[in-house]
Amino acid sequence: MTIDTLSDSLSSPTLTPQPSFRVQTCVAHDADEQARNLHGWSQTYDQLTAGCFVGGLTELCLDHMQVFVETTSHTLRQTCEVQKDAYWFGVPTCPAGSGRIDAQVIAGDALAFRPGGIEFELLTSAGYEIFGVVVKGEVLRRYAAEVERVGLTDHVPNTQVVPIGMARKQQLCATLRQLLDDGAARGTPLSSVARNNLQASVLASLFDVGALPASEPVAMPARPRRQSIVSEARDYVLINRERAVSVPELCEQLHVSRRTLQYCFQDVLGIAPATYLRAIRLNGARRDLSNASRESRSVQDVAAAWGFWHLSQFATDYRKLFGMRPSDTLKAAIGSHHHPIADERSFAH
């Protein structure tokens, strides 16, 4: 399962009329302009302290999710509303007590939360920075059911302020900042696969930090079952080698929660599922490159056959795991078989 296949059947509109799938940054010199810059929101900003206002917004709009960081120079009273059937998570980086939602103080270890279609009030102090994630309700509910194995409907926070702990809050802010920084550095629109993985990773982060309820504690599988889950995961990845299988898809296929999957991999192999899945494909690519001279296959051919479509990323991951470039493996194979050099066709080192 991917976030896209999760919601292919949904008829509701995407979060923005035309998501750009790339990080966009804008600066405003007026509070009303700042309010308008955020896609998909209905809001009004009133500036409460004197001086020339400056606001910044860095935003990534995906198929079913919006991630942003907003900075504002002056104290503001904001009347905000997210569109219906969506959920907003607001994560301030500022000192405790410098922001309020519906008159409640957002503590230093807490984030703000509101469902769509309900107006709320934010009061933010001067020099405020807040990260935001807006996700479509239907997508979040289905992800919760199929990947986290928890029914979200009964568990959505019914309060505006959700304590998650200082360390977890810092971790979430760091994750979101990295995501936006990486997107801004890339500059090009994200591919469909990259968007799916990004959306799934943000949802996983929200569950991991406790912004959303974890499933009830369940007995972890006995060791033979843990081993078979890892083995089934490997088989499934090999059967679908021509594409990158995601952790959410594996959860659906193996009928386990993400937490159970992580536990099994950590217990049996001592590594995270995503790391293992990538290593399986890299090892497969390495074996094929070692035999490629017999079939005159290029690095590009082999990478594509194992679901690596971003060649420079493939080269980086390959070198990190094996200590050499894919082209080095191919050259060594060609040398050992005394074949003419295979065409590497536009392979990016």
C-alpha positions in Angstrom: 0.0 0.0 0.0 1.1 3.5 -0.7 -0.5 6.8 0.3 -1.6 7.2 -3.3 -3.2 3.7 -3.6 -4.7 4.3 -0.1 -6.6 7.2 -1.5 -7.0 6.6 -5.3 -10.6 6.0 -4.7 -11.2 9.2 -2.8 -13.3 11.8 -4.5 -12.4 14.6 -2.2 -10.1 17.4 -3.6 -6.4 17.6 -2.8 -5.2 19.9 -0.2 -4.5 22.7 -2.7 -6.1 23.1 -6.1 -2.7 22.5 -7.8 0.0 21.2 -5.5 3.4 22.1 -6.9 5.2 19.1 -5.2 8.2 21.4 -4.5 9.1 23.6 -1.6 8.1 27.2 -2.0 9.2 30.1 0.2 7.6 33.6 0.4 8.1 36.7 2.6 5.3 39.0 3.6 5.5 42.6 4.9 1.9 42.7 6.0 0.0 40.4 8.4 -3.0 40.0 6.0 -0.6 39.0 3.2 1.0 36.5 5.5 -2.4 35.0 6.3 -3.2 34.7 2.6 0.1 33.0 1.7 -0.8 29.7 3.4 -2.6 27.5 1.0 -6.0 25.9 1.8 -6.6 27.9 5.0 -9.3 30.4 5.9 -7.7 32.9 8.3 -7.3 36.5 9.4 -4.3 37.9 11.2 -4.4 41.0 13.5 -1.1 42.6 14.4 -1.1 43.6 18.1 2.3 45.2 18.6 3.8 48.2 16.9 6.4 48.1 14.0 6.9 46.9 10.5 5.7 43.4 10.1 7.8 40.7 8.4 6.6 37.1 8.0 8.1 34.1 6.3 6.6 30.9 5.0 8.3 27.8 3.7 5.7 25.3 2.4 5.5 21.9 0.7 2.1 20.9 -0.7 1.8 17.2 -1.5 -1.1 15.1 -2.8 -2.8 14.7 0.6 -0.6 16.7 3.0 0.8 20.1 3.6 4.0 20.7 5.6 5.2 24.2 6.4 7.2 26.4 8.8 5.9 29.9 9.5 7.8 32.8 11.2 6.2 36.1 12.3 7.9 39.1 13.7 5.1 40.7 15.8 2.5 39.6 18.3 -0.5 38.3 16.4 -4.1 37.2 17.0 -5.0 34.7 14.4 -8.4 33.4 13.5 -7.8 30.2 11.6 -9.7 27.3 10.0 -8.4 24.3 8.1 -10.6 22.9 5.3 -13.1 20.2 6.3 -12.0 16.6 6.8 -8.4 17.5 7.5 -6.3 17.6 10.6 -3.8 20.3 11.6 -0.8 19.7 13.9 1.0 22.9 15.0 4.5 22.5 16.5 5.9 25.8 17.9 9.7 25.9 18.4 9.4 29.0 20.7 9.8 29.1 24.5 6.9 27.7 26.6 4.0 30.0 27.1 4.7 32.2 24.1 1.6 30.9 22.2 -2.0 30.1 23.0 -4.7 28.3 21.2 -8.3 29.1 22.2 -6.8 30.8 25.3 -4.9 27.7 26.3 -1.2 28.0 26.7 0.8 25.7 24.4 3.4 24.3 26.8 7.1 23.8 25.8 6.5 20.0 25.6 3.3 20.2 23.6 1.9 20.7 20.2 -1.4 22.2 19.0 -4.1 20.2 17.3 -7.3 21.0 15.5 -9.6 19.2 13.1 -10.8 21.0 9.9 -14.0 22.8 9.6 -13.7 24.3 13.1 -12.5 27.9 13.6 -9.9 28.4 16.3 -7.9 31.3 17.7 -4.1 31.5 17.9 -2.3 34.1 19.9 1.5 34.2 19.0 4.2 36.3 20.5 6.8 38.4 18.6 9.5 36.4 16.8 7.3 33.2 16.6 8.2 30.1 14.6 5.8 27.2 14.2 5.8 24.1 12.1 2.6 22.8 10.6 1.3 19.6 9.2 -2.1 19.4 7.6 -3.3 15.9 6.4 -6.5 14.8 4.8 -8.8 13.0 7.3 -9.6 10.1 5.1 -5.9 9.4 4.3 -4.9 9.7 8.0 -7.7 7.3 9.1 -6.8 4.7 6.5 -3.1 5.0 7.2 -3.9 4.5 11.0 -6.0 1.5 10.3 -3.8 -0.3 7.7 -0.3 0.6 8.9 -0.5 1.5 12.6 -3.4 -0.9 13.1 -5.3 1.5 15.3 -8.8 2.9 14.8 -8.3 6.7 14.7 -12.0 7.7 14.9 -12.2 6.9 18.6 -8.7 8.1 19.5 -8.3 11.5 17.8 -7.2 14.0 20.5 -10.2 16.0 21.7 -8.1 18.7 23.2 -6.4 21.7 21.5 -3.0 21.0 23.3 -1.3 17.6 23.2 1.7 17.1 25.4 4.3 14.9 23.8 7.4 15.5 25.8 10.3 18.0 25.2 12.7 15.5 23.4 10.0 14.1 21.1 8.9 17.6 20.2 12.4 18.6 19.3 12.8 15.5 17.3 9.6 16.2 15.4 10.7 19.8 14.6 14.1 18.5 13.5 12.5 16.0 11.2 10.1 18.6 9.6 12.9 21.1 9.2 15.1 18.6 7.5 12.3 17.6 5.2 11.8 21.3 4.1 15.5 22.0 3.9 16.1 18.9 1.6 13.1 19.9 -0.5 14.3 23.5 -0.9 17.8 22.3 -1.8 16.4 19.9 -4.4 14.4 22.6 -6.2 12.6 20.2 -8.6 9.1 18.7 -8.1 9.0 15.4 -6.2 8.2 12.2 -8.0 5.1 10.2 -7.2 7.1 7.6 -5.3 9.1 10.2 -3.4 5.8 12.0 -2.4 4.3 8.7 -1.2 7.4 7.9 0.9 7.5 11.5 2.3 3.8 11.5 3.3 4.1 8.1 5.0 7.3 9.1 6.9 5.6 12.3 8.2 2.6 10.2 9.4 4.9 7.7 11.0 6.7 10.6 12.8 3.4 11.9 14.2 2.6 8.4 15.6 6.2 7.9 16.9 6.2 11.1 18.9 2.8 10.5 20.4 1.0 13.2 18.5 -1.5 10.5 17.6 -2.5 7.5 19.7 -0.4 4.3 19.4 -2.2 1.0 19.1 -3.0 -0.7 22.4 0.0 -2.7 23.7 -0.2 -6.1 22.1 1.9 -9.2 22.8 4.7 -9.3 20.3 4.9 -12.5 18.1 6.9 -15.5 19.4 10.4 -15.9 17.9 9.5 -18.3 15.1 6.8 -15.9 13.9 9.2 -13.0 14.1 11.6 -14.8 11.9 8.9 -15.7 9.4 7.7 -12.1 9.3 11.2 -11.0 8.3 11.5 -13.8 5.8 8.1 -13.0 4.2 9.1 -9.4 4.0 12.3 -10.4 2.1 10.4 -12.6 -0.2 7.9 -9.9 -1.0 10.6 -7.4 -1.7 12.4 -9.8 -4.1 9.2 -10.6 -6.0 8.6 -6.9 -6.4 12.3 -6.0 -7.0 11.5 -3.6 -9.9 10.1 -1.0 -7.5 10.9 0.2 -4.0 8.4 -1.5 -1.6 7.5 0.8 1.3 7.1 -0.1 4.9 3.3 0.8 4.8 2.9 -1.6 1.8 4.7 -4.4 3.8 2.4 -3.8 6.8 -0.6 -4.3 4.7 0.7 -7.3 2.9 1.9 -9.1 6.1 -1.1 -7.9 8.2 1.1 -6.5 11.0 1.4 -3.0 12.4 4.4 -0.8 11.7 5.4 -1.2 15.4 5.3 -5.0 15.2 7.3 -4.9 11.9 10.0 -2.7 13.5 10.1 -4.9 16.6 10.6 -8.1 14.5 13.3 -6.6 12.4 15.1 -5.2 15.3 14.9 -8.5 17.2 15.9 -10.8 14.3 18.4 -8.6 12.4 19.1 -5.7 14.6 18.2 -3.1 11.9 15.2 -1.1 10.8 12.9 -2.5 8.1 13.6 0.3 5.6 17.3 -0.2 6.0 17.0 -3.9 5.4 14.7 -3.5 2.4 17.1 -1.1 0.7 20.1 -3.5 1.5 18.3 -6.4 -0.1 17.8 -4.5 -3.4 21.4 -3.1 -3.3 22.8 -6.7 -2.8 20.6 -7.9 -5.7 21.9 -5.1 -7.9 25.5 -5.9 -6.9 25.1 -9.6 -7.9 23.6 -8.6 -11.2 26.4 -6.1 -11.8 28.9 -8.9 -11.1 27.3 -11.0 -13.8 26.4 -8.1 -16.1 29.3 -8.5 -18.5 27.8 -11.8 -19.7 24.6 -10.0 -20.8 26.2 -6.6 -21.7 24.0 -4.8 -19.2 24.7 -1.3 -18.1 24.7 0.1 -14.5 21.5 2.0 -15.5 19.8 -1.3 -16.6 20.7 -3.1 -13.4 19.6 -0.1 -11.2 16.3 0.1 -12.9 15.7 -3.6 -12.6 16.0 -3.3 -8.8 13.7 -0.2 -8.6 16.5 2.4 -8.3 15.3 5.2 -10.6 17.4 8.0 -9.0 20.8 7.0 -10.3 23.0 9.4 -8.2 21.1 8.3 -5.0 21.7 4.6 -6.1 25.4 5.3 -6.5 25.6 7.0 -3.1 23.7 4.2 -1.3 25.7 1.6 -3.1 29.1 3.1 -2.2 28.0 3.6 1.4 27.1 -0.1 1.7 29.9 -1.7 -0.4 32.7 0.8 -0.3 32.9 1.1 -4.1 30.9 2.6 -7.0 28.5 0.5 -9.0 30.6 1.2 -12.1 33.7 -0.3 -10.3 31.8 -3.6 -9.7 30.8 -3.7 -13.3 34.4 -2.9 -14.5 35.8 -5.6 -12.2 33.3 -8.1 -13.6 34.1 -7.2 -17.2 37.8 -7.5 -16.5 37.4 -10.9 -15.0 35.5 -12.2 -18.0 37.6 -10.4 -20.6 34.6 -9.0 -22.3 34.4 -5.6 -24.1 33.4 -2.8 -21.8 29.7 -2.5 -21.4 28.1 0.8 -22.1 27.3 2.6 -18.9 25.0 5.1 -20.6 24.7 8.3 -18.7 25.3 6.7 -15.3 25.8 9.4 -12.7 28.6 8.7 -10.3 
